[in-house]
């Protein structure tokens, strides 16, 4: 032992020397890195005090950006400069492109700073501002999108705008507008006045004083007109780009199920289109085959190449849609999509306090989609090391071939072939195939997790969070997973404790982090915050029979009527009467990737009217629907949420009251069936809720099926109650 110690002593001394040198080098490197990190930015503008991730992305541009505030507006008036209002969001790819090309360029920035007061707006924080100037740009150009760049007079009235502009064109626009405002201001003011009047007239609904007359034929005409634009090969609309538009297919599902005016062939054709669309979306590149969740839209007509950003609102609504579709069809694919999407939400978009983040960027390392696409050789190395032969199965399953090839030898993973065919090809049972694919995906995902991730927008938006509550609740109802309900309840508790105003209203968001309580004063809630929260709370009540959710929903509805209702049109403004006004006060009427806040609140008025025997709520809902009735048949895609409300009026609508100790077990039995034309109410004991009053029977659990305030004979078996609903 002594001999060995003598022999190794020189080596040990050398090792210590190397270790010492290594430590010195590391310390030097770390010090240099820290110096770089501490190095002051060349430019810092007014956005540095903001907490929106999108605004902070621009805080060190040479452009002297302001947030939307009184200081910026007063500066424009005092210096008689045009406003440049530039609107985007953190996950927007082309917003990043324009920033890199123009807003980070010193020469361009000098032109902007010299001639304009420049305002940056996060459209997700301030959808009210976005609505006004998006409408202006659409009136001027016939189209819109983000980044949205609108030039206005110092008082905010628009004069020119567009979306993305290449650098050279952008510089020309800046010079030309500055010149015309200096030399011919009267012409500019006249155009601004005319354009502002045009904005005021859009989506302002007039009161329809005709007697409401709703019938299923209106919806039949709607679907007949709409079906002319169906893509019968790839699903969805027959155009590109393609957006998921989940509300469209929720309506079509319900119309298929409830319509008595369709022939057997028409019903089969409609269901075929719905299933085709949902299958193609789930098979396509728009769906993250490895990690779950959907991208915002497909850039092509066959769902292959997505715009890779992931939005909370899309995934929330698609969970609801695929849950409902599974409830009707029992298609395993739809269940898989729901479970994988909710796992993605849990893994990547859920805060420690059970709030949900807003979005994930399309870009990583300044390349769109880099995080999600694969080289063939990389997949071979991952899969062959641990699972010999696994690559061939994975490649066949996810089309690592000409079908999936994108650009720069990258592959987008997508599906073309059902499990049954792949299983037969590999001489496996379907269950064995699914088990193997799940393991292969796990290996690939573990490698992807080590890549540089796209940016996360950690804003907490009330409206989008409550859409996610609804998604979790719908999934719980269909799949009876307790964890889904726990996530919904956890988020509802967060919203009602962290984002509730002292006067009983809601905030839209707490800038930066509502969770930590940091940042400026939270932004007041918009109609979408109230409408989606009320819908979510009604859904939570139906899944728990905890009356606190229903009582809170009614309280929020009363607040909404007080602060948003327009007594002339009988519709609702998008902004509260407590908010500082913009150049116009807007109403949101047409349904888009998110249902309009007016159609949402109208549906909740209908539901709460039934729960609380409040005829005034149902009358308000009926009048709102009557106001838009004449627009539905010509534009089904833009009025699909309104069309769902019309189905409630023209189809049998059931109030199912369950009272007794086994109330939850009975409810779960009902949830095995697709029943879109009903509401549930329940209690284990006596309840003062109008639908439950005087219905408790000691020692029994009774089910009451009611319609138009008339109840059929109570039964104890859900199957007997279902028969009553099918008469």
N, C-alpha and C positions, 0 to 999 in steps of 0.2 A: 504493500500500500504506500509506503514511504517513497519507493522508487517511482511509482506512478505520479505521486504528488510532485516530485522534483521535475519529471519530464513535462508535466502539464503547466508548471508555473509560468514559463515564458509565453505559452499560448494564452494563458489567463490574462497576463499583463497586456498582451497585444489586444485581446478582446476588450479589456477595460479602456484601452486607448481609443479603439474604434467606437466603443459605446459613448465615450466622452465627446469625441468628434461629432458623432451622430446627434447627440443631444444638443450640442452647440448649433449644429446645422439646422435642426428642427426648430430650435428656439428662434434662430435668425429668420427662418422661413415664416414661422408663425407671426413673428413681429412684423415682417414685411407685409404679410396678408392683412394683419390688423391695421397697419398703416394705410393700406389701400382701402380697407373697409371704412376707416375713419376719415379718409380724404374727402374734403368738402366737394359737393357737386358744383359744377360750373354755373348752373342756373337753378334757381328755386323760385317758384311762383306762389300765388295765393292758395293753390290747391294743397299745399303741404300740411295745412291744418285740418283738412278733410279726413274722413275715415272710410269713404267708399273706395274699394279696391280699384275701380275704374278711374276715379278722379286722381287717386294717388299714382296711378301709372303715368299720369301727365304732369306730376308735380315738379319735375325737373326738366321739362321742356323749355327751350328758350322763349316760347310763346308765353306772354304774361297772362296766363289763364286766371279767370275768376270762377268761383262757383256761382250758381244763380242766387243772388242776394241783392239787398238794397244798395250796397256799396257799388256794385258793378253797374246797376241801372242808373244810379245817380251820377256816376262818372261819365257814362255815355251822354247823359243830358247836359251835364256841365260843360263837357268838351265838344258837344255837338258831333259825336262820332256814331257811325253805324255800329250796331251790335252784330257780332258773329256768334251765333248760338250753335255749338257743335255737340251733337247728341250721339251717344253710343252706349256700350256696355262691355264689361271686362272680358267676356268670352267671344267677342266679335272679331273674327279674323281680319276683315277688311278695315275695321277700325285701327287695328295694329299696323296694317300696311300703310294707311294714310299717315299715321303718326310717324312711322319710320321715314317715309318719303318726304313729308312736308313739315310736320310739327316739331321734328327734331333738327330741322335744317335752319341754321342761323340766318341765312338770307331770306328764306320764306318767313321766318318768325319776325324779322325786322319789319317786313311789309305789313304783316298782321298787326304788330304792336303800334306801328306809326299811324295806321289809318282806321283801326277798329278797336272796340272793347270786346275782348274775346272771352266767351263764357263756355265752360264745359259742363255738360249735364249727363248724369247717369240716368238713362231712361227707366231703369228699374226702380230707382229711388223716386224719380219724378215723372211718372207716367202722364200726369196732367200736362206738363210742359211738352212732352213728346207728342201727345195727341194733337195739340194745337199746331205745332210746326210740321208734324208729319202731314196733317191735312193741308197745310199751306203748300208744301212741296208737291203733294199729289195733285192739287189743283193746278199748279204751275207746270208740272212735267208729265202728269199722267201715271206716275209710279212713285214708289218710295222704298225706303230700306235704311240700313245703318252701315256706316256712319251717316248720320243725317246732319247736313250743314245748311243752316238757314240764316240769311242776312236780314236784319230788320232795322227799322228806324230806332232812334234812342228810346222811344216809348214801347217798343216790342212789336210793332206792326210789321209784318214780313214784306220784303220786296223781291227777294230772289233766294233760290235754294236748290239743293240736289243732294246726292248721296256721296259716293266715293269720286274724287277727282284726282287724276294723275298730277304730279308736281307742276309741270309746265302749264297745264290748263288751269290749275288752281291759282298760280301766280297771275295769269292773265285776268282771271275773274276778279282777283283782289284789286288789281290796278284799275280795271274798267269800272267796278262799282264805286271805288273811291272817287274816281274822276267824275262820273255822272252825278254822284251825290253833291260834289263840290260845285259843279257847273250848271246843273239843271235840277235843283232840289224840288221844284214844284211838280215836275213830272214824276219824280220818285214818290212824293207824298200822295199824289193822285192815285197812282197804282197801288200803293199800300192801303189806301182807304177802300178801294174796290175789292182787293184781295181779302181784306179783313171781313168785309160784308159777306163775301162768299164763304168764308170759314164759319161765320155765325149761322149760316143757313144749312150747313151740312149736319146730318144726324140730329137735327132738332125736330122732334116729332110733334105733330099737331094732334089735338084731341079729336078722336073719332066719336062723333055724337050719335052715330047710327047704332041701333040695337045690336049687341053682340050676337053673331050667328056663326057658330063654329060647327063644322061637320067633317067627317072623315074624307069626303070628296076633295076638300082643299088639300089635304095631305096626299091623297092619291095623285092629284095633278102635280103637286110638288115633286113627288118621287118620279113621276113619268118624265117631267122636264129635266130633272136632275140626272136621271139614268142615261140621258143622251151623252153625258160627259164622263161616263164610267169607262175605265180601262179594263176591258174584259179579259185581257191576257196577263197583265202584271198587277192588276188591282189598283185601287185608288183612282184619282182623276186621270184623264187621258192627256196629261201634259207634264212638263218638267219645269222647274224642280217640283218635287212632291213632298208635302208636309203630312204628318200623320193625321192631324185633325180628329182626335179621338171622339169629340162630341158628335161629329157627323155619324160615326158608326154606332155610337150608343143610340142615337135616334133611329137609325135604320134597323137595328136589332129590335127595338121596341115596336116600331111600325110593322116589321115582319110578324112579330108575335101577336100583336093586338088587332091588326087590320082585318076586318071582315069583308072589305071590298076587293081584296086581291083574289084572283083565281089561284088554284093549286100551282099552276105553272109559273105565275108571277111570283108567288111566294118562294118557290124553289130557286128561281133566278136571282131574287134579291138575296136570299141567304147564301147562295153560291158566291155572289160578289162580295159580301161581307167576309166570308171565310177566306176567299181568295186574297183579299186585301190584308187581313190579319196574318195569314200564312206567309205571304210574300214579305211583309215587313219583318216578321220574326226570322225569316230565312236570310234576309238581305244584309248588306254591309251597314245599313242604318242602325241595325241592332248589334251591340257589342257581343259577339259570339263567345268571347273568352270571359269577359268581366261582367256581363249583364248591363241592361240599361240601353236607352235609345239616344241617338244623336238627334239634332234639331230637325234636319230634313235631308232628303236625298237630292243630290245635284242632277241626277239623271231620272229617266222614266221607269227604271226597273229596280230601284231601291239599292243599287250596288254601292255607289260612292257617296258617303255622307258628307255633310258639312259637320265636322267632327265635334263641335261643341255639344255639351250635354246640359240640358236645362231641367231644373227641378219640376217646373210646371208640366212639361211634356211627360216626364216619367210618372208623375203623380196621376195624371189623367189616363195614361196608358195602362197603369196597374188596374184602375177601375174598369176600363174597357175590356181588358183581357180576362179579368175576373168574371165580369158579366157574361162574356162570350163562353168561358168555360162552364159557367152555371147552366147555360142553355145547351151547349154542344158536347160537353165532357171531353173535349179535345186535349190530350195530354200536352201538346205543344203550348197551349195557352197557359196551362198551370206552370210549366217550366219557365215561361217568360215572366210570369208574376213573381215566382220565387227568386229567380236570378236577378230581376230588376230590384226587388226589395233588399236582396243581399248587397247589391251595388250601393243602394241608398244608405244602408247601414254602414258599409265599409268606408265610403268615400264622401258622403254628403250629410252625415249626422254629427252634430256637435255633442260634447260630453253632457250638455244639459238637455239633450233630446230635441233640440231645434234643428232645422234643416237648412243647409247652405243653398245658395241660389244657383250656381252654375259651375261648370268645369270648362276651361278654355279649349278651343280647337287646336291651339298651337302648343308645341313644346320645343325648346331650343330653336325658336323662331321658324319652325316648319309646321305647317298644318298637317295633322294626322300622324306625325312621327311616332307618337307614343303607341298608336294602335296597329300599325302595319308591320309586316314581317318580310324578311328575306327567307327564301327557301332553305338556304344553308343553315341559317340560325335555328329554324324549326327542326331540321334534321339533327343538329347537334343536341338540342334540348331533349328531344324525344327518344332518340336512339340510345343515348347514354343510360337512361334509367329503364326504358321500356322497349327492348328490341322489337322491331316491327311496328312500333307505335306510330312512327311517322307516316307510313303508307296509309294506315287507317285514318289518321288525322287529316292527311292531305286529300284523301277521297271524300271524307265527310265535310271538310271545309273548303274544298275546291282550291287547293294550292296548285293551280294549273292555269290554263288560259282563261277560264271563267273568272278567277280571282285576281289575275294579274292587273295591276293598276299602272304605276309609273315608276321609273328608276328601279326596275326589277323588284318592286315591293308588291306584296300581296295583301288584299283585303279579305279577311276570312268571311265566308258566306256559305249558305247552304242551298242546295238544289234538289236533293233527293231525300225522301222520307226515310225514317229509321228502319222501317220494315224492309226496304230494298237493300240498304247497306248491310243490315244484319244477315240477310240471305246471301249476299255476295261474300261475306266473311264467315259464313257458316256459324253464326251466333244467334242466340235468342235475342229478342228486342231488349229485354232487361239486361242481358250480358253486354250488349252493345252500349247501352246507356251508361252502365257502370264504367266501362273502359273509357268512353269519351269523357266522362266526368273526371276521371283520373288524369287523362291527357291534358285536359283544360286546366286542371289544377297545377300541373307542371309548367305549362306555358304562362299562366297568370303569375306564378311565383317569380319567373324571370322578368316579366313585364313590370312587376312592382319595383324592380331595381332600376328601371329607367328613370330619366329625368321626367317628372310628371308635369302635365299641363297645369296652368295656374288655376287656383280655386278662388272663386268669389264667395267669401264667407259672410256676405250680407244675409240677414235674417228678415225676410219679407213676410208679413202676416198673410197676405193673400195666397202666396205660393205655398207657405207652410200648411195652410188649412186645406188647400187642394191635396196635399200629401196626407193629411189626416183622413180625408175622404178616401184616398187610395188605400191606405192601410185598413180602414174600416171595411171597405168593400171586399178587400182580400180576406179579412178575418171572417166576414159573413159567409163567404163561399168555401173557404178552406179550413175554417175552425182552428187556426193557429193562434194560441194565446199570445205569442210574442208580437203578432201583428197588432192586436188590440192594445197591448201594453205600450207599443210605440205611439199609437194614435192618442191614447190617454196622456202619455208623458208630454207629447207636444202640445196638446190642448191645455194642459195645466201650465206649461211654459207661456203660451200665448196669453192666457187669461191672468197670469200673475206679472209677467214682464212687459207685455205690450198692451196693457189696458190703461186707458186714461183715468185720471182721478174723477172725471165727470161721467164715467161709465162707457165712454167710447173706446176706440182702438187707435193705436199708432200703426202707421204703414211699416215703419222700420225704425229701429234705433240705430242711427248711422254708426258704421264701424263695428260695434259689438254691443247689441242689446244685452248679451249674456254678461259681459263684464261691466256694463253700465258706463262705458266710456263714450266720449265724443260729444258733439253738440246736441241741442235739444232734438228729441226724436221728431220725425216727420208725421204730421197728422194723417189719419187713415183716409183712404179713398173709398168709393162705393164698393170696389172689388174686394177690399179687406172685409167689409161688413157682409157682403153677399156670400162670399165663399166661407167665411167663418160660420155664418148662420147655417149654411148647408152642412158643414162638417159637424156642427153640434147636433143638428137633427139626426144625422147619420149615427153619431155616437150614442144618442139616446136609443135609437132603434136596435143598437147592438148590445146595450147594457141595461136598458130600462132604468137608468139612473136619471131621475127627473131634473137634477140640477142642470144637465146639459140643455134640456128643452126650455127650462125657465130662463137660462142665460140667453138662449137663442131669441126668445121673445123679447127680453130686455134690450138686446142689440137691435132687434127690428124696430122697436119703439124709438130708440135713439136715431136710427137711420131715417125713419119717417120725419122726425123732428128736424133733422139737419140737412137732408138731401132731397126731400120730396118737392116736386114742382106742382103746385096746386092747379096751374093752368093746363098743362099737358097731361097731368096724372102720371108722369114718368119721374125718374130720379136723376139728379145731376151727378156727375162723376166726382165732384169736389164738394166738401162740406161748406155750409154757410159761415163757418168759423175761419175759413182760409182766406188769405189775401188773394184777390182776384187777378187773373191773367187778362189778356186782351179780349178773350171770350170765355164763357163758362160752357163746358161741353157736356154732352150726354153720350154714353156709349151704348149703342143699340145692336149692331150686327155682331154675330158670333164669328170668332176667328180661331186661331190656335188655342186661345182661351175663350170660353163662353163670355158673352158680354155681361157686364155687371147688372144691366137692367133685366136681361132674361133670367139671370140667376136669382135676383131678388124677387122677381115675379113668381118663380117656382117656389121659393120659400114662403112667400105670402100665401100661396095656395096650400102648402103643407101645414103651416102654423094655423091657418084658418080652420083646417080640419081637426087639428089637435086640440085647439082651444075653443072650438065652436064659435069662431070669430068671423061672422059673415062679412064684416067690413074688410078683412084681409082678403078674402076670396073675391070680393067685388073689385078691390084694387087690382088684384092679379088679372081678373077678367078684362078690366078696362085697359090695362097695359097691353095684353095680348090683342085686344081689339084694335089698338092704335097701330100695330104692325101687321095685322092680319093680311092686308092686301099685298104685302111684300114677300110673304113666305113662299108662295107657289112659284114665283119666278126666280128665286135665289135660295134654294133649299140649303145649300152648303153654308150660307151666311146667316141662316135663321134656324139652324138645327135644334138649338136649345129651346127656342120659342116653339118649334114644332113638337118637342117633347111635352111642353106645357099644354099645347093644344090636345095632344093625345090624352092627357089627364082629364080634359073637359069633355071629350067626345067619346071616350071609352068608359066602361064600368070602372069606377075607382073605389077600391075597398079599404075600409078601416078594420084592421084585424086586431081585436083586443084579446089579450091572454092574461088571465087572472088566476093566481093560485101558486102553490109552492113549487110546482114543476115548470114555471114560466120559461126559464132559460132553455130547458131541454126541448120544450115544444117549439120555441123560436128557432132553434137549430134545425129541427126537422123541416120547418118551412123553408129554411135557407138552402136546402138541398134542391129546391125548385126555382126556376126562373120566373119571378112574379114582379114585373116592373110596375104594375098598376095597383099598388097598395102601399099603405103605411102600417107599421106595427106599433102597438102600445101595449105595455105590460106592467104587472106589479104582482108581488107575492102576497100582498095584503090589500086592505082597503086603500083607495086613492081618490083624491079630489079632482084629478084630471078628468075633464068632461067625457072622454072616450071610455074611461074606466069606472066612472062613478056608478055605485050600486050594482056592480057586476061580480063582486066577491062572493064565493060560496064556500063555506067552511068545509075543509077536508077534501076539496076537489080543485082541479085546475081546469077552468072552463075557457072555451074559445068562442068568441063572438065575431061573426063576419057581418059587417054593416056597410050599407051603401045609401047615400042621400039621407042620413040620419035614421035609417030604418035597419034594424038588426034581424038576422035570421035566428032560428032557434039555436041556443048554445050547444056546442058539442065538446067532447073531451079528446077526440082523436084528430090530429092535424089532417089526416087523409080525408076525413069526413068534411072538414072545413074547406079543403081544396076542392072537393066536389061542389060545394056551395058556390065557390068562386068561378067555377067553370060552367055554371048554368047559363 
